[in-house]
């Protein structure tokens, strides 16, 4: 069931990345936020068995794919290149922020008023985000032809074809898939791992939130640092991913005392690489960030699908 969300993202990423290039990031973000809100409300109000849940999550996953590529294109076109690393880090903090809220939702919502209200709260957040997008995101005209946009610095940014060879982007997608297969299990299995180690469900939810905070902090720091160094962000991403692997190994013994350290290290380093990775892809393809990350995110989603499925078997 967890994997089905990312199946939807895998199926939609490339096509929606191209569509984002055609209709504009603002329109795509609007459509995906509305779809996400409706999916959450459908789960809260109607889903009571496995297959309808899978269907709703697949739809939500497709929306996630469109939102990711649209946000990447929006940043690639409108943010000062000298601040793009930190901007991408803020954007990539969305996923650990969602895990943070999900972890808090266990003791605050699910164990009090019921799990359905967690999805209602998520729908409210999506609608709130939509109002912010409509207020602040620049509008774009629908066009399939290359055009130019002017970022805040006043320098024109060409919107056009990929700058990086497709073979290189495909290789990056495969690499991201392996990384995501390892790191993607963290958010899905941290609470189960903690309860197996003797933590209460409420405490396990708080542990997930703590790990998410570590992931957010590390992404922001590394993104800020990436704007101030000439080192390849992808090289740095590989280094922090290796460090995160140590935290993942420490989770294996299911020891109650080591869970805290393992989760902080695994999240703080093991899930810090996407901000740097996406920064590298967007910086190399500023005029085609949507299509470029549509390809690389396909690898990410395929990896996140395979991780939970592999762990289950």
Secondary structure as UniProt FT lines:
FT   HELIX           2..23
FT   HELIX           25..45
FT   HELIX           50..78
FT   HELIX           81..83
FT   HELIX           84..105
FT   HELIX           106..110
FT   TURN            111..113
FT   HELIX           116..136
FT   STRAND          147..150
FT   TURN            152..153
FT   STRAND          156..159
FT   HELIX           166..183
FT   HELIX           185..196
FT   TURN            197..198
FT   HELIX           201..226
FT   TURN            227..228
FT   HELIX           233..251
FT   TURN            252..253
FT   TURN            256..258
FT   HELIX           259..270
FT   TURN            271..272
FT   HELIX           273..284
FT   TURN            285..287
FT   HELIX           289..312
//
